[in-house]
Amino acid sequence: MTSTAPRISVSPAHRYGVAAGRRWPVEVRPAPGELLSSWLHRVAHANGVPPRYFGAVLGAVGEAWSAQLDRHLPDSVRRILLNHTSICPEDLDGLCLDRSQLSVVGLRTRPQDAGTSPEQSCWLQFCPACLREDEVPYFRRSWTLATRVSCFRHGRRLRDRCPSCGQGLAPFRQARLLPQQYCAFCDAPLAKLTGPANPGARRLERLIDDLLRLDSAGRAQDDRKSLSVRLARYPVPVGPATSTIPYLSHRIRHDFFRRLSEWQIEARDPTERASLTLWFRLARAAENHSGLVRITDARPLNLR
């Protein structure tokens, strides 16, 4: 008996790139004020590629590939992102830190420290309360500033290490499809709430934030006389030695701001007194500071 049913024709499928175009399957839009690396991690996760291997897709080198792209986005990587996503050039450039005048006062890590010392800064700090409230958790550009020690929205201290294992953030080395709000080392959630920031430290950081924005208006990005450059270079006493705020952990910076606001820091010699003059002046001005520039908590901060 011969079947009259239509035959099924089987033929090789077109390559995905031909059938679906150049863009990656899942589109991820940047959140307001989002950091480039945060968006890249979410793009990788949404498209089924663990962040550890997504750097190879972009041609980015190094284990900390996404943290490096925050500071400098090569043209080759920029072209790949523009070709394979629907993000526009202006929005993509706005995610980067290298175009911000305030990037000079951003957090830094020395290769030999790698965020392991409790006194040394990690690559990024964050507000656990914000991560807990986000519909899709993401990391903000404003959290990269070393002059920030609290969340302007919640008034809580920021955190720069996993609350469970104490390691710094490293979502770029995550080898599994785990969202970036979980520690890449121990898988613990990062959204464990911190306590309230010291009121004096909050007044001081608010004043510094306002002054930085006023001072950066109209200045060239590489102006060596800018307040951001001066703050990034001014020494901070750490025990018998000194360092600068971009290289200090959140705990050290918060304690430094607190002691400044409470007038607990005493200069030990004329040289140190001269080097801390700017910090003393800022602490004195912060006592009666009510906000040179009013900032609505719900409005994302633009660092460009």
VMD Tcl script that draws the C-alpha trace (Angstrom):
set ca {
  {0.00 0.00 0.00}
  {1.35 3.38 -0.96}
  {0.96 6.30 1.48}
  {-0.62 9.45 0.16}
  {0.69 11.62 3.03}
  {3.01 14.42 1.97}
  {6.67 13.67 2.36}
  {8.77 15.54 4.88}
  {11.69 17.28 3.27}
  {14.86 17.49 5.36}
  {17.62 19.89 4.40}
  {20.59 21.51 6.20}
  {19.58 24.64 8.10}
  {21.14 27.96 7.37}
  {23.87 29.14 9.70}
  {22.46 31.06 12.65}
  {24.15 34.26 11.55}
  {22.41 34.10 8.18}
  {19.01 33.16 9.59}
  {18.91 35.52 12.57}
  {21.26 38.32 11.57}
  {24.32 39.58 13.40}
  {22.67 40.40 16.72}
  {22.87 38.12 19.71}
  {19.62 36.30 20.55}
  {18.70 38.08 23.81}
  {18.62 41.86 23.98}
  {19.61 43.51 27.29}
  {19.09 47.23 27.76}
  {21.40 49.13 30.14}
  {19.82 50.31 33.38}
  {20.03 53.99 34.41}
  {23.52 54.77 35.68}
  {24.76 51.24 35.01}
  {28.45 50.39 34.78}
  {29.72 48.89 31.52}
  {31.00 45.68 33.13}
  {27.65 45.17 34.87}
  {25.80 45.41 31.56}
  {28.29 43.05 29.87}
  {27.83 40.44 32.61}
  {24.06 40.63 32.17}
  {24.38 40.34 28.38}
  {26.57 37.26 28.79}
  {24.22 35.64 31.31}
  {21.10 36.34 29.23}
  {22.69 34.75 26.15}
  {23.84 31.63 27.99}
  {27.57 32.39 28.16}
  {29.26 32.46 31.58}
  {31.14 35.76 32.05}
  {34.49 33.97 32.29}
  {34.20 32.95 28.66}
  {32.39 36.02 27.32}
  {35.65 37.99 27.31}
  {36.93 35.66 24.60}
  {33.79 36.39 22.53}
  {34.67 40.08 22.68}
  {38.38 39.56 22.14}
  {39.11 41.09 25.56}
  {42.27 39.81 27.22}
  {43.00 39.04 30.87}
  {41.03 37.32 33.61}
  {39.58 40.62 34.85}
  {38.51 41.50 31.32}
  {35.32 43.41 32.15}
  {36.91 45.50 34.91}
  {39.58 46.54 32.41}
  {36.96 47.51 29.84}
  {35.37 49.87 32.39}
  {38.56 51.95 32.28}
  {39.28 51.63 28.58}
  {37.03 50.29 25.83}
  {39.12 49.37 22.75}
  {37.66 50.25 19.37}
  {37.61 46.58 18.36}
  {35.43 45.61 21.35}
  {33.26 48.68 20.86}
  {32.55 47.64 17.23}
  {31.59 44.12 18.29}
  {29.09 45.45 20.84}
  {27.59 47.92 18.37}
  {27.30 45.21 15.69}
  {25.77 42.50 17.87}
  {23.44 44.55 20.11}
  {20.98 47.38 19.49}
  {22.73 49.78 21.85}
  {23.52 53.15 20.28}
  {27.07 54.59 20.37}
  {26.14 57.37 22.80}
  {24.59 54.96 25.31}
  {27.56 52.60 25.06}
  {30.08 55.38 25.64}
  {28.01 56.57 28.60}
  {28.57 53.25 30.39}
  {32.35 53.68 30.38}
  {34.42 55.39 33.04}
  {37.24 56.62 30.81}
  {35.09 59.49 29.55}
  {34.29 60.74 33.04}
  {36.19 63.63 34.60}
  {35.67 61.97 37.97}
  {37.30 58.71 36.94}
  {40.61 59.88 38.39}
  {39.12 59.55 41.88}
  {37.78 56.08 41.12}
  {38.79 52.95 43.00}
  {42.07 51.30 42.02}
  {43.68 47.98 42.83}
  {47.35 47.15 42.65}
  {48.08 43.79 40.94}
  {50.07 42.52 43.92}
  {47.16 43.23 46.29}
  {44.24 41.94 44.20}
  {41.83 43.09 46.92}
  {43.05 40.47 49.41}
  {44.40 42.85 52.05}
  {41.74 44.32 54.38}
  {43.37 47.73 53.90}
  {43.51 47.68 50.11}
  {40.69 48.64 47.80}
  {38.77 46.17 45.69}
  {37.72 46.73 42.13}
  {34.18 47.81 43.02}
  {31.92 48.61 45.96}
  {28.14 48.32 46.09}
  {24.99 48.94 48.09}
  {23.34 45.66 49.17}
  {20.02 47.45 49.71}
  {19.99 48.61 46.08}
  {20.78 45.10 44.83}
  {17.95 43.77 47.00}
  {15.46 46.31 45.59}
  {16.45 46.00 41.92}
  {14.10 44.01 39.74}
  {17.24 42.96 37.87}
  {20.27 43.71 40.08}
  {23.01 45.79 38.49}
  {26.07 47.79 39.54}
  {26.19 51.58 39.31}
  {28.96 53.80 37.90}
  {28.69 56.00 41.00}
  {29.82 53.06 43.15}
  {33.27 53.22 41.58}
  {34.09 56.56 43.26}
  {36.55 56.25 46.14}
  {34.97 59.35 47.72}
  {31.72 57.40 48.24}
  {31.32 55.48 51.50}
  {27.52 55.26 51.70}
  {24.46 54.92 49.51}
  {22.85 58.30 48.92}
  {19.45 56.58 48.63}
  {19.49 54.34 51.70}
  {22.04 56.00 53.98}
  {23.70 52.64 54.56}
  {27.38 51.86 54.27}
  {28.59 50.47 50.98}
  {30.35 47.11 50.83}
  {33.39 46.14 48.76}
  {33.69 42.47 49.69}
  {31.50 39.41 49.89}
  {29.80 39.33 53.33}
  {30.39 35.56 53.53}
  {33.91 34.83 52.29}
  {35.45 38.30 52.38}
  {36.65 38.19 48.77}
  {36.33 41.16 46.45}
  {33.84 41.12 43.58}
  {34.90 39.07 40.56}
  {31.84 38.33 38.38}
  {34.17 38.40 35.36}
  {35.63 35.06 36.48}
  {32.28 33.32 37.05}
  {32.39 30.05 35.07}
  {28.71 29.18 35.59}
  {25.45 30.87 34.69}
  {25.03 32.56 38.05}
  {23.76 36.18 38.25}
  {26.33 38.78 39.25}
  {24.64 39.54 42.59}
  {26.13 36.28 43.87}
  {29.76 35.88 44.89}
  {31.90 34.28 42.19}
  {33.96 32.51 44.86}
  {31.41 31.08 47.33}
  {28.04 31.62 45.55}
  {26.69 33.55 48.57}
  {24.25 36.42 47.89}
  {25.82 39.87 48.09}
  {22.61 41.58 49.24}
  {23.19 41.15 52.99}
  {22.36 44.59 54.39}
  {24.98 46.83 55.93}
  {24.48 49.20 58.87}
  {23.87 52.96 58.68}
  {26.82 55.11 57.68}
  {28.26 57.56 60.19}
  {26.34 60.90 59.94}
  {29.53 62.97 59.86}
  {31.04 60.78 57.15}
  {27.85 61.17 55.12}
  {27.93 64.97 55.39}
  {31.56 65.01 54.27}
  {31.04 62.73 51.27}
  {27.98 64.75 50.20}
  {30.02 67.95 50.29}
  {32.86 66.32 48.35}
  {30.41 64.98 45.77}
  {28.87 68.41 45.24}
  {32.25 70.13 45.03}
  {33.61 67.57 42.58}
  {30.72 68.13 40.21}
  {30.93 71.91 40.44}
  {34.69 71.86 40.00}
  {34.62 69.48 37.02}
  {32.14 71.64 35.09}
  {34.01 73.27 32.22}
  {37.37 71.72 33.09}
  {39.45 69.58 30.80}
  {39.52 65.92 31.76}
  {43.28 65.95 32.34}
  {43.39 69.19 34.35}
  {46.03 68.60 37.01}
  {44.63 71.40 39.18}
  {41.15 69.90 39.41}
  {39.76 68.90 42.79}
  {39.40 65.28 41.69}
  {43.11 65.06 40.88}
  {44.03 66.72 44.17}
  {41.82 64.38 46.20}
  {43.18 61.34 44.37}
  {46.74 62.34 45.29}
  {46.33 63.68 48.82}
  {47.68 61.22 51.40}
  {45.53 59.46 53.96}
  {47.14 58.22 57.21}
  {46.95 54.44 57.56}
  {48.73 53.44 60.76}
  {52.33 54.65 60.62}
  {52.19 55.00 56.81}
  {50.07 56.89 54.29}
  {48.17 55.97 51.14}
  {45.61 57.61 48.86}
  {41.86 57.02 48.85}
  {41.61 55.23 45.46}
  {43.75 52.42 46.91}
  {42.03 52.06 50.28}
  {39.30 49.65 51.31}
  {35.81 50.86 52.14}
  {36.39 50.22 55.85}
  {39.48 52.46 55.92}
  {37.85 55.23 53.90}
  {34.66 55.27 55.99}
  {36.71 55.37 59.19}
  {38.88 58.17 57.78}
  {35.84 60.28 56.90}
  {34.32 59.59 60.32}
  {37.47 60.62 62.19}
  {37.80 63.73 60.07}
  {34.22 64.78 60.84}
  {34.75 64.13 64.57}
  {38.12 65.93 64.66}
  {39.92 62.82 65.88}
  {42.82 63.08 63.42}
  {45.84 64.96 64.68}
  {48.79 65.88 62.49}
  {51.97 64.31 63.82}
  {54.47 66.63 62.19}
  {54.54 69.77 59.99}
  {54.85 67.73 56.80}
  {51.78 65.63 57.58}
  {49.86 68.71 58.71}
  {50.48 70.33 55.34}
  {49.43 67.24 53.43}
  {46.14 66.93 55.34}
  {45.16 70.60 55.13}
  {42.70 70.02 52.28}
  {40.98 67.18 54.16}
  {40.68 69.34 57.31}
  {39.12 72.18 55.32}
  {36.60 69.85 53.74}
  {35.68 68.37 57.13}
  {35.17 71.83 58.60}
  {32.98 72.93 55.67}
  {30.90 69.74 55.87}
  {29.69 70.56 59.41}
  {27.16 73.05 58.10}
  {26.78 71.68 54.59}
  {23.15 71.34 53.53}
  {23.87 70.47 49.88}
  {25.33 72.79 47.30}
  {23.50 70.79 44.66}
  {20.26 69.05 45.58}
  {20.25 65.45 44.34}
  {17.03 63.49 44.09}
  {17.74 60.01 45.47}
  {15.74 58.25 42.81}
  {17.55 60.05 39.95}
  {20.58 58.20 38.50}
  {23.88 60.04 38.83}
  {25.55 60.97 35.55}
  {29.34 60.72 35.80}
  {30.08 62.00 32.35}
}
mol new
graphics top color blue
foreach p $ca { graphics top sphere $p radius 0.5 }
foreach p [lrange $ca 0 end-1] q [lrange $ca 1 end] { graphics top cylinder $p $q radius 0.2 }
display resetview
